[in-house]
Amino acid sequence: MANLLVRNLDQRIVDALKRRAAGHGRSAEAEHRLILEQALLSPPKRSFAEVLGSMPDVGEDSDFERAETRERAAGVFD
């Protein structure tokens, strides 16, 4: 295993890391390892546009039109 030394960190970052680690019941070092692993080794997340683009093209636009009525449905906003 390799070692990594990070110098000149803002004290706010160190404090936030310690708080986060304590909240997860880990040491600051273990939390730091987990953050690096998640940031660098996790598969990239798809963008919202990619997710929308992957949706199948089903139905006609008219299938999804909203029927406008002048009457309020009973109990909907009560």
N, C-alpha and C positions, 0 to 999 in steps of 0.2 A: 504494500500500500504506500502511496505517496503522501507527503505532507504538503499543506498549502498554508502560507502565511499571508494574511491580508493586512497591509499597513495603512495608516492614515485614515481610518474610518471616523466618520462623524460620530460623536458620542450618542447622538439620538438613535443612530442605527444600531449601535451596540446595545443600548437600553431596550429598544424595540425587539431585538433578537432575544434578549434575556427574558422579556415579558412573554413573548410568544412561546419560547421554550418551556417556561414555567407553566403556562396555560396548557401545554400538551404533555406535561410530566416528563420532559426530556432535559438533558443538559443543553447549554447553548451550542456546544460543539456538535452534538447529535442533530440539533435543529438546523444548524448551518449545513451539515452534510445533506439532510433531507431536502432543504430548499434548493441546493445546488443540483441534486439529483432530479428533482421535479422540473426545474427550469431547463436543464440541459439534456436530459435523457427521455423525457416524456414525449410521446408523439405530438406533433403540432396540432393545435385545434383548428378546425375548419372555420372559415369566416361565415357570417350570416348569409352573404351572397352565395357562397359555395353550397350551403345547406339548401337554400331556396332553389338554386339551379339544379340540384340533384333530385328534387321532387318530381314525381311523374306528372305528365300532362294528361289530366283526366277530366272529362266532362267539357261542356260548353260554358262560356261565361254566363249565359242565361240560366244555367242550372244553379248558379250561386247568387242570383239577383235577390235583393230583399224586397219583399212585398210590403209596400207602404199602405198603412190603413190609418184612417182618421180616429178610429176608436181605440181607446187604451184597453189592454187586456186586464180583466179583473184580477186584483191581487198582485200584479207584477211589482208595483212600487209601494205597496202598503207596508 
